[in-house]
Amino acid sequence: MQDPNFTRSTTPPVERPLTPTDARQGERGKPVFMVLVAGLLLAMVAWGAAEWYGQATEPPAEQTASPPAGPTTPANPNAAPSSNP
């Protein structure tokens, strides 16, 4: 059963316009600057940690192969091959 004193309003309540000072959500100044500086410092610390970790896990330097023990040049470079291709 409905309340006889209840009336449903079809129009929403009118809100007063806000002044620019009231509409601003936060204050500018030192606290915002400190948060930005702290964020930059944390980003630099994270970057440095990643660089340090990357250097620590670097693969070992490549070793150069030593040449074979025997002679690598023919004894007579002007000699003809021993067989025909």
Biopython code that builds the backbone (N, CA, C, O; Angstrom):
import numpy as np
from Bio.PDB.StructureBuilder import StructureBuilder

atoms = [
    (1, "MET", "N", (0.838, -1.174, 0.000)),
    (1, "MET", "CA", (0.000, 0.000, 0.000)),
    (1, "MET", "C", (0.884, 1.239, 0.000)),
    (1, "MET", "O", (1.896, 1.290, 0.699)),
    (2, "GLN", "N", (0.501, 2.221, -0.776)),
    (2, "GLN", "CA", (1.293, 3.439, -0.904)),
    (2, "GLN", "C", (0.931, 4.447, 0.175)),
    (2, "GLN", "O", (-0.193, 4.505, 0.675)),
    (3, "ASP", "N", (1.961, 5.247, 0.508)),
    (3, "ASP", "CA", (1.760, 6.322, 1.465)),
    (3, "ASP", "C", (1.029, 7.453, 0.749)),
    (3, "ASP", "O", (1.495, 7.902, -0.298)),
    (4, "PRO", "N", (-0.072, 7.918, 1.261)),
    (4, "PRO", "CA", (-0.814, 8.991, 0.565)),
    (4, "PRO", "C", (-0.062, 10.321, 0.565)),
    (4, "PRO", "O", (-0.341, 11.181, -0.271)),
    (5, "ASN", "N", (0.877, 10.505, 1.480)),
    (5, "ASN", "CA", (1.626, 11.761, 1.528)),
    (5, "ASN", "C", (2.864, 11.739, 0.618)),
    (5, "ASN", "O", (3.533, 12.761, 0.459)),
    (6, "PHE", "N", (3.171, 10.568, 0.019)),
    (6, "PHE", "CA", (4.355, 10.443, -0.830)),
    (6, "PHE", "C", (4.051, 10.983, -2.218)),
    (6, "PHE", "O", (3.081, 10.583, -2.862)),
    (7, "THR", "N", (4.898, 11.895, -2.662)),
    (7, "THR", "CA", (4.787, 12.399, -4.038)),
    (7, "THR", "C", (6.150, 12.239, -4.700)),
    (7, "THR", "O", (7.185, 12.520, -4.095)),
    (8, "ARG", "N", (6.136, 11.795, -5.915)),
    (8, "ARG", "CA", (7.370, 11.594, -6.660)),
    (8, "ARG", "C", (7.627, 12.841, -7.498)),
    (8, "ARG", "O", (6.779, 13.290, -8.268)),
    (9, "SER", "N", (8.822, 13.379, -7.319)),
    (9, "SER", "CA", (9.195, 14.571, -8.076)),
    (9, "SER", "C", (9.722, 14.125, -9.431)),
    (9, "SER", "O", (10.549, 13.216, -9.501)),
    (10, "THR", "N", (9.267, 14.735, -10.486)),
    (10, "THR", "CA", (9.708, 14.370, -11.832)),
    (10, "THR", "C", (10.888, 15.216, -12.289)),
    (10, "THR", "O", (11.543, 14.877, -13.276)),
    (11, "THR", "N", (11.167, 16.295, -11.600)),
    (11, "THR", "CA", (12.306, 17.136, -11.981)),
    (11, "THR", "C", (13.417, 16.958, -10.955)),
    (11, "THR", "O", (13.161, 16.936, -9.751)),
    (12, "PRO", "N", (14.667, 16.830, -11.440)),
    (12, "PRO", "CA", (15.776, 16.687, -10.493)),
    (12, "PRO", "C", (16.014, 17.999, -9.756)),
    (12, "PRO", "O", (15.685, 19.068, -10.272)),
    (13, "PRO", "N", (16.578, 17.929, -8.566)),
    (13, "PRO", "CA", (16.847, 19.173, -7.842)),
    (13, "PRO", "C", (17.878, 20.015, -8.599)),
    (13, "PRO", "O", (18.808, 19.480, -9.204)),
    (14, "VAL", "N", (17.704, 21.298, -8.557)),
    (14, "VAL", "CA", (18.595, 22.213, -9.262)),
    (14, "VAL", "C", (19.840, 22.432, -8.407)),
    (14, "VAL", "O", (19.754, 22.797, -7.235)),
    (15, "GLU", "N", (20.998, 22.199, -9.023)),
    (15, "GLU", "CA", (22.251, 22.429, -8.311)),
    (15, "GLU", "C", (22.768, 23.806, -8.673)),
    (15, "GLU", "O", (22.664, 24.250, -9.816)),
    (16, "ARG", "N", (23.330, 24.474, -7.669)),
    (16, "ARG", "CA", (23.866, 25.804, -7.940)),
    (16, "ARG", "C", (25.207, 25.654, -8.653)),
    (16, "ARG", "O", (25.940, 24.708, -8.366)),
    (17, "PRO", "N", (25.547, 26.539, -9.555)),
    (17, "PRO", "CA", (26.841, 26.459, -10.242)),
    (17, "PRO", "C", (27.981, 26.713, -9.254)),
    (17, "PRO", "O", (27.860, 27.525, -8.337)),
    (18, "LEU", "N", (29.074, 26.010, -9.460)),
    (18, "LEU", "CA", (30.225, 26.149, -8.577)),
    (18, "LEU", "C", (31.128, 27.277, -9.065)),
    (18, "LEU", "O", (31.260, 27.529, -10.263)),
    (19, "THR", "N", (31.731, 27.932, -8.113)),
    (19, "THR", "CA", (32.727, 28.938, -8.467)),
    (19, "THR", "C", (33.996, 28.201, -8.881)),
    (19, "THR", "O", (34.171, 27.043, -8.503)),
    (20, "PRO", "N", (34.888, 28.831, -9.644)),
    (20, "PRO", "CA", (36.127, 28.148, -10.044)),
    (20, "PRO", "C", (36.957, 27.667, -8.855)),
    (20, "PRO", "O", (37.620, 26.634, -8.945)),
    (21, "THR", "N", (36.927, 28.395, -7.754)),
    (21, "THR", "CA", (37.687, 27.979, -6.576)),
    (21, "THR", "C", (37.082, 26.722, -5.970)),
    (21, "THR", "O", (37.814, 25.824, -5.555)),
    (22, "ASP", "N", (35.761, 26.646, -5.912)),
    (22, "ASP", "CA", (35.095, 25.466, -5.359)),
    (22, "ASP", "C", (35.198, 24.265, -6.298)),
    (22, "ASP", "O", (35.230, 23.122, -5.842)),
    (23, "ALA", "N", (35.248, 24.516, -7.587)),
    (23, "ALA", "CA", (35.282, 23.421, -8.557)),
    (23, "ALA", "C", (36.643, 22.740, -8.607)),
    (23, "ALA", "O", (36.731, 21.571, -8.981)),
    (24, "ARG", "N", (37.696, 23.442, -8.239)),
    (24, "ARG", "CA", (39.027, 22.848, -8.276)),
    (24, "ARG", "C", (39.104, 21.755, -7.217)),
    (24, "ARG", "O", (38.712, 21.963, -6.069)),
    (25, "GLN", "N", (39.613, 20.584, -7.612)),
    (25, "GLN", "CA", (39.574, 19.441, -6.710)),
    (25, "GLN", "C", (40.709, 19.420, -5.711)),
    (25, "GLN", "O", (40.561, 18.844, -4.634)),
    (26, "GLY", "N", (41.805, 20.012, -6.024)),
    (26, "GLY", "CA", (42.928, 19.978, -5.106)),
    (26, "GLY", "C", (43.690, 21.277, -5.156)),
    (26, "GLY", "O", (43.520, 22.086, -6.069)),
    (27, "GLU", "N", (44.519, 21.463, -4.176)),
    (27, "GLU", "CA", (45.317, 22.678, -4.144)),
    (27, "GLU", "C", (46.648, 22.433, -4.819)),
    (27, "GLU", "O", (47.239, 21.361, -4.685)),
    (28, "ARG", "N", (47.111, 23.424, -5.539)),
    (28, "ARG", "CA", (48.426, 23.348, -6.149)),
    (28, "ARG", "C", (49.429, 23.857, -5.130)),
    (28, "ARG", "O", (49.098, 24.644, -4.243)),
    (29, "GLY", "N", (50.639, 23.402, -5.272)),
    (29, "GLY", "CA", (51.657, 23.894, -4.364)),
    (29, "GLY", "C", (52.670, 22.834, -4.022)),
    (29, "GLY", "O", (52.951, 21.933, -4.812)),
    (30, "LYS", "N", (53.212, 22.957, -2.834)),
    (30, "LYS", "CA", (54.306, 22.095, -2.409)),
    (30, "LYS", "C", (53.924, 20.616, -2.312)),
    (30, "LYS", "O", (54.717, 19.783, -2.752)),
    (31, "PRO", "N", (52.782, 20.239, -1.773)),
    (31, "PRO", "CA", (52.481, 18.804, -1.668)),
    (31, "PRO", "C", (52.466, 18.105, -3.027)),
    (31, "PRO", "O", (52.976, 16.991, -3.146)),
    (32, "VAL", "N", (51.903, 18.724, -4.034)),
    (32, "VAL", "CA", (51.864, 18.120, -5.366)),
    (32, "VAL", "C", (53.276, 18.025, -5.922)),
    (32, "VAL", "O", (53.637, 17.014, -6.523)),
    (33, "PHE", "N", (54.065, 19.051, -5.730)),
    (33, "PHE", "CA", (55.448, 19.051, -6.218)),
    (33, "PHE", "C", (56.250, 17.951, -5.533)),
    (33, "PHE", "O", (57.054, 17.279, -6.180)),
    (34, "MET", "N", (56.042, 17.762, -4.242)),
    (34, "MET", "CA", (56.777, 16.734, -3.511)),
    (34, "MET", "C", (56.400, 15.335, -4.004)),
    (34, "MET", "O", (57.258, 14.456, -4.084)),
    (35, "VAL", "N", (55.145, 15.128, -4.328)),
    (35, "VAL", "CA", (54.722, 13.832, -4.865)),
    (35, "VAL", "C", (55.380, 13.591, -6.218)),
    (35, "VAL", "O", (55.827, 12.478, -6.493)),
    (36, "LEU", "N", (55.446, 14.605, -7.060)),
    (36, "LEU", "CA", (56.095, 14.463, -8.362)),
    (36, "LEU", "C", (57.585, 14.172, -8.213)),
    (36, "LEU", "O", (58.121, 13.317, -8.917)),
    (37, "VAL", "N", (58.251, 14.867, -7.314)),
    (37, "VAL", "CA", (59.683, 14.639, -7.096)),
    (37, "VAL", "C", (59.910, 13.228, -6.546)),
    (37, "VAL", "O", (60.830, 12.537, -6.983)),
    (38, "ALA", "N", (59.091, 12.802, -5.606)),
    (38, "ALA", "CA", (59.235, 11.454, -5.044)),
    (38, "ALA", "C", (59.015, 10.392, -6.117)),
    (38, "ALA", "O", (59.716, 9.380, -6.137)),
    (39, "GLY", "N", (58.060, 10.610, -6.998)),
    (39, "GLY", "CA", (57.825, 9.664, -8.086)),
    (39, "GLY", "C", (59.004, 9.577, -9.032)),
    (39, "GLY", "O", (59.373, 8.488, -9.472)),
    (40, "LEU", "N", (59.600, 10.722, -9.350)),
    (40, "LEU", "CA", (60.778, 10.716, -10.220)),
    (40, "LEU", "C", (61.958, 10.013, -9.552)),
    (40, "LEU", "O", (62.689, 9.268, -10.204)),
    (41, "LEU", "N", (62.143, 10.248, -8.262)),
    (41, "LEU", "CA", (63.230, 9.572, -7.547)),
    (41, "LEU", "C", (63.026, 8.056, -7.522)),
    (41, "LEU", "O", (63.976, 7.297, -7.714)),
    (42, "LEU", "N", (61.802, 7.622, -7.290)),
    (42, "LEU", "CA", (61.531, 6.186, -7.297)),
    (42, "LEU", "C", (61.754, 5.586, -8.678)),
    (42, "LEU", "O", (62.247, 4.464, -8.793)),
    (43, "ALA", "N", (61.397, 6.320, -9.725)),
    (43, "ALA", "CA", (61.631, 5.829, -11.085)),
    (43, "ALA", "C", (63.122, 5.707, -11.366)),
    (43, "ALA", "O", (63.551, 4.743, -12.001)),
    (44, "MET", "N", (63.920, 6.672, -10.903)),
    (44, "MET", "CA", (65.368, 6.602, -11.115)),
    (44, "MET", "C", (65.980, 5.435, -10.334)),
    (44, "MET", "O", (66.884, 4.765, -10.835)),
    (45, "VAL", "N", (65.500, 5.187, -9.123)),
    (45, "VAL", "CA", (66.005, 4.061, -8.338)),
    (45, "VAL", "C", (65.664, 2.741, -9.039)),
    (45, "VAL", "O", (66.501, 1.841, -9.107)),
    (46, "ALA", "N", (64.451, 2.626, -9.554)),
    (46, "ALA", "CA", (64.057, 1.399, -10.256)),
    (46, "ALA", "C", (64.891, 1.211, -11.521)),
    (46, "ALA", "O", (65.312, 0.095, -11.824)),
    (47, "TRP", "N", (65.131, 2.293, -12.259)),
    (47, "TRP", "CA", (65.953, 2.219, -13.471)),
    (47, "TRP", "C", (67.377, 1.772, -13.115)),
    (47, "TRP", "O", (67.941, 0.905, -13.783)),
    (48, "GLY", "N", (67.948, 2.358, -12.075)),
    (48, "GLY", "CA", (69.296, 1.983, -11.651)),
    (48, "GLY", "C", (69.369, 0.520, -11.233)),
    (48, "GLY", "O", (70.338, -0.170, -11.552)),
    (49, "ALA", "N", (68.357, 0.045, -10.524)),
    (49, "ALA", "CA", (68.339, -1.361, -10.114)),
    (49, "ALA", "C", (68.261, -2.279, -11.331)),
    (49, "ALA", "O", (68.914, -3.322, -11.361)),
    (50, "ALA", "N", (67.475, -1.902, -12.324)),
    (50, "ALA", "CA", (67.377, -2.715, -13.539)),
    (50, "ALA", "C", (68.697, -2.724, -14.300)),
    (50, "ALA", "O", (69.102, -3.762, -14.824)),
    (51, "GLU", "N", (69.369, -1.582, -14.364)),
    (51, "GLU", "CA", (70.678, -1.521, -15.033)),
    (51, "GLU", "C", (71.695, -2.385, -14.293)),
    (51, "GLU", "O", (72.460, -3.117, -14.922)),
    (52, "TRP", "N", (71.710, -2.306, -12.975)),
    (52, "TRP", "CA", (72.660, -3.079, -12.181)),
    (52, "TRP", "C", (72.395, -4.573, -12.348)),
    (52, "TRP", "O", (73.330, -5.358, -12.502)),
    (53, "TYR", "N", (71.128, -4.963, -12.318)),
    (53, "TYR", "CA", (70.777, -6.371, -12.483)),
    (53, "TYR", "C", (71.141, -6.845, -13.891)),
    (53, "TYR", "O", (71.612, -7.970, -14.060)),
    (54, "GLY", "N", (70.930, -6.008, -14.892)),
    (54, "GLY", "CA", (71.286, -6.369, -16.263)),
    (54, "GLY", "C", (72.780, -6.563, -16.428)),
    (54, "GLY", "O", (73.207, -7.457, -17.159)),
    (55, "GLN", "N", (73.580, -5.747, -15.766)),
    (55, "GLN", "CA", (75.033, -5.901, -15.836)),
    (55, "GLN", "C", (75.481, -7.159, -15.100)),
    (55, "GLN", "O", (76.439, -7.809, -15.518)),
    (56, "ALA", "N", (74.808, -7.507, -14.022)),
    (56, "ALA", "CA", (75.198, -8.670, -13.227)),
    (56, "ALA", "C", (74.898, -9.977, -13.956)),
    (56, "ALA", "O", (75.601, -10.966, -13.748)),
    (57, "THR", "N", (73.875, -10.003, -14.801)),
    (57, "THR", "CA", (73.493, -11.232, -15.492)),
    (57, "THR", "C", (74.014, -11.277, -16.916)),
    (57, "THR", "O", (73.550, -12.091, -17.714)),
    (58, "GLU", "N", (74.956, -10.432, -17.249)),
    (58, "GLU", "CA", (75.503, -10.397, -18.603)),
    (58, "GLU", "C", (76.268, -11.691, -18.888)),
    (58, "GLU", "O", (76.974, -12.188, -18.010)),
    (59, "PRO", "N", (76.142, -12.247, -20.104)),
    (59, "PRO", "CA", (76.866, -13.485, -20.406)),
    (59, "PRO", "C", (78.376, -13.250, -20.396)),
    (59, "PRO", "O", (78.826, -12.122, -20.597)),
    (60, "PRO", "N", (79.162, -14.304, -20.165)),
    (60, "PRO", "CA", (80.618, -14.121, -20.134)),
    (60, "PRO", "C", (81.146, -13.697, -21.502)),
    (60, "PRO", "O", (80.519, -13.946, -22.532)),
    (61, "ALA", "N", (82.293, -13.062, -21.490)),
    (61, "ALA", "CA", (82.898, -12.593, -22.736)),
    (61, "ALA", "C", (83.249, -13.789, -23.618)),
    (61, "ALA", "O", (83.614, -14.855, -23.122)),
    (62, "GLU", "N", (83.133, -13.597, -24.923)),
    (62, "GLU", "CA", (83.436, -14.680, -25.856)),
    (62, "GLU", "C", (84.939, -14.902, -25.925)),
    (62, "GLU", "O", (85.726, -13.956, -25.879)),
    (63, "GLN", "N", (85.317, -16.153, -26.034)),
    (63, "GLN", "CA", (86.733, -16.478, -26.148)),
    (63, "GLN", "C", (87.070, -16.664, -27.624)),
    (63, "GLN", "O", (86.286, -17.234, -28.383)),
    (64, "THR", "N", (88.232, -16.184, -28.018)),
    (64, "THR", "CA", (88.666, -16.369, -29.399)),
    (64, "THR", "C", (89.332, -17.728, -29.524)),
    (64, "THR", "O", (90.067, -18.158, -28.635)),
    (65, "ALA", "N", (89.070, -18.392, -30.629)),
    (65, "ALA", "CA", (89.652, -19.718, -30.850)),
    (65, "ALA", "C", (91.109, -19.573, -31.261)),
    (65, "ALA", "O", (91.462, -18.681, -32.032)),
    (66, "SER", "N", (91.936, -20.443, -30.747)),
    (66, "SER", "CA", (93.355, -20.412, -31.128)),
    (66, "SER", "C", (93.523, -21.142, -32.463)),
    (66, "SER", "O", (92.779, -22.085, -32.735)),
    (67, "PRO", "N", (94.471, -20.735, -33.295)),
    (67, "PRO", "CA", (94.658, -21.392, -34.594)),
    (67, "PRO", "C", (95.164, -22.823, -34.399)),
    (67, "PRO", "O", (95.784, -23.133, -33.382)),
    (68, "PRO", "N", (94.896, -23.696, -35.382)),
    (68, "PRO", "CA", (95.368, -25.079, -35.250)),
    (68, "PRO", "C", (96.891, -25.139, -35.170)),
    (68, "PRO", "O", (97.587, -24.220, -35.603)),
    (69, "ALA", "N", (97.388, -26.225, -34.615)),
    (69, "ALA", "CA", (98.829, -26.343, -34.376)),
    (69, "ALA", "C", (99.639, -26.537, -35.649)),
    (69, "ALA", "O", (100.781, -26.079, -35.707)),
    (70, "GLY", "N", (99.098, -27.198, -36.679)),
    (70, "GLY", "CA", (99.853, -27.503, -37.898)),
    (70, "GLY", "C", (99.955, -26.306, -38.828)),
    (70, "GLY", "O", (99.324, -25.276, -38.591)),
    (71, "PRO", "N", (100.755, -26.439, -39.898)),
    (71, "PRO", "CA", (100.883, -25.348, -40.873)),
    (71, "PRO", "C", (99.586, -25.183, -41.658)),
    (71, "PRO", "O", (98.938, -26.169, -42.007)),
    (72, "THR", "N", (99.214, -23.953, -41.930)),
    (72, "THR", "CA", (97.965, -23.679, -42.639)),
    (72, "THR", "C", (98.198, -23.295, -44.091)),
    (72, "THR", "O", (97.242, -23.266, -44.867)),
    (73, "THR", "N", (99.403, -23.007, -44.480)),
    (73, "THR", "CA", (99.693, -22.663, -45.874)),
    (73, "THR", "C", (100.384, -23.852, -46.541)),
    (73, "THR", "O", (101.163, -24.554, -45.896)),
    (74, "PRO", "N", (100.106, -24.083, -47.826)),
    (74, "PRO", "CA", (100.767, -25.201, -48.509)),
    (74, "PRO", "C", (102.264, -24.949, -48.630)),
    (74, "PRO", "O", (102.713, -23.804, -48.671)),
    (75, "ALA", "N", (103.020, -26.025, -48.687)),
    (75, "ALA", "CA", (104.476, -25.900, -48.789)),
    (75, "ALA", "C", (104.876, -25.254, -50.106)),
    (75, "ALA", "O", (105.795, -24.435, -50.138)),
    (76, "ASN", "N", (104.195, -25.614, -51.201)),
    (76, "ASN", "CA", (104.494, -25.043, -52.510)),
    (76, "ASN", "C", (103.206, -24.433, -53.052)),
    (76, "ASN", "O", (102.381, -25.172, -53.591)),
    (77, "PRO", "N", (102.992, -23.122, -52.937)),
    (77, "PRO", "CA", (101.734, -22.529, -53.379)),
    (77, "PRO", "C", (101.548, -22.586, -54.893)),
    (77, "PRO", "O", (100.412, -22.471, -55.352)),
    (78, "ASN", "N", (102.585, -22.755, -55.682)),
    (78, "ASN", "CA", (102.457, -22.794, -57.141)),
    (78, "ASN", "C", (102.281, -24.208, -57.673)),
    (78, "ASN", "O", (102.234, -24.385, -58.890)),
    (79, "ALA", "N", (102.182, -25.208, -56.832)),
    (79, "ALA", "CA", (102.067, -26.594, -57.280)),
    (79, "ALA", "C", (100.689, -26.843, -57.866)),
    (79, "ALA", "O", (99.705, -26.257, -57.416)),
    (80, "ALA", "N", (100.613, -27.719, -58.876)),
    (80, "ALA", "CA", (99.349, -28.094, -59.506)),
    (80, "ALA", "C", (98.649, -29.117, -58.620)),
    (80, "ALA", "O", (99.304, -29.876, -57.905)),
    (81, "PRO", "N", (97.321, -29.139, -58.667)),
    (81, "PRO", "CA", (96.598, -30.139, -57.879)),
    (81, "PRO", "C", (96.967, -31.549, -58.335)),
    (81, "PRO", "O", (97.324, -31.775, -59.491)),
    (82, "SER", "N", (96.870, -32.488, -57.399)),
    (82, "SER", "CA", (97.282, -33.854, -57.702)),
    (82, "SER", "C", (96.261, -34.606, -58.539)),
    (82, "SER", "O", (96.628, -35.604, -59.158)),
    (83, "SER", "N", (95.007, -34.191, -58.595)),
    (83, "SER", "CA", (93.997, -34.879, -59.407)),
    (83, "SER", "C", (93.146, -33.866, -60.148)),
    (83, "SER", "O", (93.071, -32.701, -59.758)),
    (84, "ASN", "N", (92.494, -34.321, -61.238)),
    (84, "ASN", "CA", (91.611, -33.450, -62.014)),
    (84, "ASN", "C", (90.205, -33.508, -61.422)),
    (84, "ASN", "O", (89.756, -34.573, -60.999)),
    (85, "PRO", "N", (89.532, -32.411, -61.391)),
    (85, "PRO", "CA", (88.159, -32.420, -60.842)),
    (85, "PRO", "C", (87.158, -33.048, -61.755)),
    (85, "PRO", "O", (85.976, -33.120, -61.420)),
]
sb = StructureBuilder()
sb.init_structure("model")
sb.init_model(0)
sb.init_chain("A")
sb.init_seg("    ")
for serial, (resi, resn, name, xyz) in enumerate(atoms, 1):
    if name == "N":
        sb.init_residue(resn, " ", resi, " ")
    sb.init_atom(name, np.array(xyz, "f"), 0.0, 1.0, " ", f" {name:<3s}", serial, name[0])
structure = sb.get_structure()
